[in-house]
């Protein structure tokens, strides 16, 4: 297992399989990917090389992200390839859920174990304002379908000041009814979030105190960003308090690969290492894997906490 200069293990690879999305969320961070967006260079053969190289450096978990991963027509094949070449202990996906009802069964058969569904409001008008789409019902159906086919589902909710904070109880009721977990996430000054950070940033400290009162059990998930975890009834709630939080950074265990083939050691920094020259060269599969492996090792050495 690789460790960076701060002793943090590298166990997880987030792969942005596309920058395209059928939503237009007001705060999207686009996994740290810089403009120009809507450029998709990675093809199926690239994922095989990346997954094999990741396996060889000791990466055990893969998270497929976007954009919206399910707008890729070949997304099921992508999952199969990651599963075959990455030999993951865990493979999951972050999705807005709007196409999940259609893809859930095939994704589960391809090896996808978990989905994180972005659901920032249960109120139709608030949902539409945040996402730019009137698709709340489709997202809910997607969550139900994912549960029906045996996938674990976690709801991702970015908490916005003066906007959706009041929905905590209804969100917990929804999660209890549908058998899902919840992640409450602080807004980050990354991507589109930079423009509205001052207006919408809501510290989760107040919600943390409230959950202490509501919960029957609390713990801290040290191996992933020192996350606070609360059990309220049958619902597991995690707090993602990333902004200006050195403990969050010290728990980092990942790097990202953008949809145009750049390794990002940190979402908050622009420093990246391109893989496209390797992936789209005439080298053999084995040669490509070894060179991508070397660049993953270099990216690991470039990892450092953003907040200290």
C-alpha positions in Angstrom: 0.0 0.0 0.0 1.3 3.5 -0.9 1.5 6.2 1.7 2.2 9.8 1.1 4.7 12.0 3.0 2.2 12.5 5.8 1.7 8.8 6.2 -1.7 8.8 4.7 -2.6 5.6 2.7 -3.7 5.7 -0.9 -6.6 3.2 -1.0 -9.3 4.9 -3.2 -9.4 6.1 -6.8 -12.2 8.4 -7.9 -12.7 8.3 -11.7 -14.7 11.1 -13.3 -16.0 9.0 -16.2 -17.6 12.1 -17.9 -17.9 15.8 -17.4 -21.3 15.8 -19.1 -24.4 16.0 -16.9 -28.2 16.3 -17.5 -28.5 18.5 -14.3 -27.1 22.0 -13.7 -26.6 22.1 -10.0 -25.8 25.6 -8.7 -22.7 24.5 -6.7 -21.3 21.7 -8.7 -17.5 21.2 -8.0 -17.1 18.8 -11.0 -14.6 16.7 -9.1 -12.1 19.5 -9.3 -11.9 19.3 -13.1 -11.1 22.6 -14.8 -12.5 24.1 -18.0 -13.0 23.4 -20.8 -15.8 21.0 -19.7 -17.9 18.7 -21.8 -14.7 17.1 -23.2 -14.6 13.3 -22.8 -11.4 11.7 -23.8 -11.4 8.4 -21.8 -12.5 5.4 -23.7 -13.2 1.8 -22.6 -9.6 0.7 -23.2 -8.3 3.5 -21.0 -10.3 2.3 -18.0 -8.8 -1.1 -18.3 -5.3 0.4 -18.2 -6.1 2.7 -15.3 -7.8 0.0 -13.2 -5.0 -2.5 -13.7 -2.4 0.2 -12.7 -4.4 1.1 -9.7 -4.6 -2.5 -8.6 -0.9 -2.8 -8.8 -0.2 0.1 -6.6 -2.6 -1.2 -3.9 -5.8 0.7 -4.6 -8.8 -1.3 -3.2 -11.7 1.0 -3.8 -13.1 2.7 -6.9 -15.7 5.5 -7.0 -17.1 6.4 -10.4 -18.2 10.0 -10.6 -19.0 12.8 -13.1 -20.7 14.9 -14.3 -23.4 12.3 -14.3 -21.9 8.8 -15.0 -25.2 7.5 -16.3 -25.2 9.8 -19.3 -22.4 7.5 -20.7 -24.2 5.0 -22.9 -21.4 2.5 -22.2 -21.4 3.0 -18.4 -22.3 -0.7 -17.7 -19.2 -1.8 -19.7 -17.1 0.7 -17.7 -18.2 -0.9 -14.5 -17.5 -4.4 -15.8 -14.0 -3.3 -16.9 -13.2 -1.6 -13.5 -14.5 -4.8 -11.8 -12.4 -7.1 -14.0 -9.1 -5.2 -14.1 -9.2 -3.4 -10.7 -10.2 -6.4 -8.7 -11.8 -4.0 -6.2 -12.9 -4.7 -2.7 -15.5 -2.0 -3.3 -16.8 -0.3 -6.4 -19.4 2.5 -6.1 -20.9 5.4 -8.0 -22.0 8.9 -7.3 -25.1 9.8 -9.4 -27.9 12.3 -9.5 -30.3 9.4 -9.7 -32.3 10.6 -12.6 -31.4 7.7 -14.8 -30.8 5.1 -12.0 -34.2 3.4 -12.4 -33.2 2.5 -16.0 -29.6 1.3 -15.2 -29.8 -0.1 -11.7 -30.3 -3.8 -12.5 -27.6 -3.9 -15.2 -25.1 -2.0 -13.0 -25.7 -4.4 -10.2 -25.1 -7.4 -12.5 -21.9 -5.7 -13.7 -20.6 -5.5 -10.2 -21.6 -2.1 -8.8 -22.1 -2.5 -5.1 -23.2 0.9 -3.9 -24.5 4.2 -5.1 -24.4 7.7 -3.6 -27.5 9.6 -4.8 -27.4 13.4 -4.7 -30.6 14.5 -3.2 -30.3 18.1 -1.9 -34.0 18.7 -1.2 -37.3 16.7 -0.9 -39.2 19.9 -1.7 -40.0 19.9 -5.5 -39.4 23.7 -6.0 -36.2 23.7 -4.0 -35.0 20.6 -5.8 -35.6 22.3 -9.1 -33.9 25.5 -8.1 -30.7 23.6 -7.0 -30.6 21.1 -9.9 -32.2 23.1 -12.7 -34.5 20.1 -13.4 -38.0 19.0 -12.3 -37.0 15.4 -11.7 -37.4 14.7 -8.0 -39.9 11.9 -8.7 -37.5 10.2 -11.1 -34.7 10.4 -8.5 -36.9 8.8 -5.8 -37.9 6.0 -8.2 -34.2 5.4 -9.0 -33.4 5.1 -5.2 -36.2 2.5 -4.8 -35.0 0.6 -7.9 -31.4 0.5 -6.6 -32.6 -0.9 -3.3 -34.8 -3.4 -5.0 -31.8 -4.9 -7.0 -29.7 -5.2 -3.9 -27.5 -2.1 -3.9 -26.6 -0.1 -0.9 -27.8 3.5 -1.2 -26.5 6.6 0.5 -28.1 10.0 0.0 -25.7 12.9 -0.5 -27.1 16.3 0.7 -25.2 19.5 0.5 -26.5 21.7 3.3 -27.2 25.3 2.2 -27.6 28.2 4.6 -31.2 29.5 4.8 -32.3 27.0 2.2 -32.5 23.2 3.0 -31.2 23.0 6.5 -34.8 22.9 7.8 -35.3 19.6 5.9 -33.2 17.4 8.3 -36.1 15.6 10.0 -38.0 14.9 6.7 -34.7 13.7 5.1 -34.2 11.3 8.1 -37.8 10.1 7.7 -37.3 9.5 4.0 -34.1 7.6 4.6 -35.7 5.4 7.2 -38.6 4.6 4.9 -36.4 3.7 2.0 -33.6 2.0 3.9 -30.8 4.4 3.0 -27.9 6.1 4.8 -27.3 9.9 4.7 -24.3 12.1 4.1 -24.7 15.7 5.0 -22.0 17.7 3.2 -20.6 21.2 3.6 -20.5 23.4 0.6 -17.0 23.7 -0.8 -15.4 26.7 -2.6 -14.6 24.6 -5.6 -16.0 24.8 -9.1 -19.3 26.6 -9.2 -19.3 26.6 -5.4 -16.8 29.4 -5.4 -19.4 31.9 -6.8 -22.0 31.4 -4.1 -19.9 30.1 -1.2 -20.3 33.3 0.9 -24.0 33.3 0.5 -24.8 29.6 1.0 -22.0 28.1 3.2 -23.5 26.5 6.3 -21.2 25.1 8.9 -22.4 21.7 10.1 -21.5 22.3 13.7 -25.0 23.3 14.7 -26.4 20.2 12.9 -23.8 18.1 14.6 -25.0 19.3 18.1 -28.6 18.6 17.1 -27.7 15.0 15.9 -25.9 14.4 19.2 -29.3 15.0 20.9 -31.3 12.9 18.4 -28.9 9.9 18.1 -28.8 6.6 20.0 -25.1 6.0 19.0 -22.2 8.1 17.8 -18.8 7.3 16.5 -16.0 8.7 14.3 -14.9 7.1 11.0 -11.2 7.7 11.3 -10.1 6.0 8.1 -12.1 8.4 5.9 -11.7 12.0 6.8 -12.5 11.6 10.5 -16.2 11.7 9.8 -18.8 12.0 12.6 -21.3 9.2 12.4 -24.7 9.3 14.1 -27.4 6.6 14.4 -30.9 8.0 14.5 -33.4 5.2 14.6 -32.4 2.9 11.8 -30.6 5.6 9.8 -26.9 6.1 9.7 -25.9 9.8 9.2 -22.3 10.9 8.3 -21.2 14.5 8.4 -18.7 15.6 5.7 -17.1 18.7 7.3 -14.4 19.5 4.8 -14.1 23.3 4.8 -11.1 24.6 6.8 -10.9 21.2 8.6 -7.4 19.8 9.0 -8.7 16.5 10.4 -10.7 16.0 7.2 -7.5 16.5 5.1 -5.5 14.2 7.4 -8.0 11.4 6.7 -7.7 11.7 3.0 -7.0 8.4 1.2 -7.7 9.1 -2.5 -6.7 10.7 -5.7 -8.9 11.6 -8.7 -8.7 11.1 -12.4 -10.6 13.6 -14.5 -12.7 12.7 -17.6 -9.9 14.0 -19.8 -7.3 11.8 -18.1 -5.6 14.0 -15.5 -4.7 12.7 -12.0 -5.6 15.2 -9.4 -3.9 14.6 -6.0 -6.2 17.0 -4.3 -9.6 18.5 -5.4 -8.6 21.9 -3.9 -5.4 22.2 -6.0 -4.9 22.6 -9.7 -1.7 20.6 -9.9 -2.3 17.5 -12.0 -0.5 14.8 -14.0 -1.9 14.0 -17.4 -2.2 10.4 -18.6 -3.5 11.0 -22.1 -0.1 10.8 -23.8 0.3 7.3 -22.4 -3.3 6.1 -22.8 -3.6 7.2 -26.4 -0.1 6.1 -27.5 0.8 3.0 -29.6 2.4 1.3 -26.6 1.3 -2.2 -25.5 -1.2 -2.7 -22.7 1.6 -3.7 -20.3 3.7 -0.7 -21.2 0.8 1.6 -20.6 0.0 0.0 -17.3 3.5 0.4 -16.0 3.7 4.0 -17.0 0.3 4.9 -15.5 1.4 3.0 -12.4 4.5 5.2 -12.2 2.4 8.4 -12.5 0.0 7.2 -9.8 3.0 6.7 -7.5 4.2 10.3 -8.4 0.7 11.7 -7.8 0.8 10.0 -4.4 4.0 11.8 -3.5 2.3 15.1 -4.5 -0.5 14.5 -2.1 -0.5 16.9 0.9 -3.2 18.2 3.3 -4.8 21.4 2.0 -5.9 22.5 5.4 -3.2 22.1 8.1 
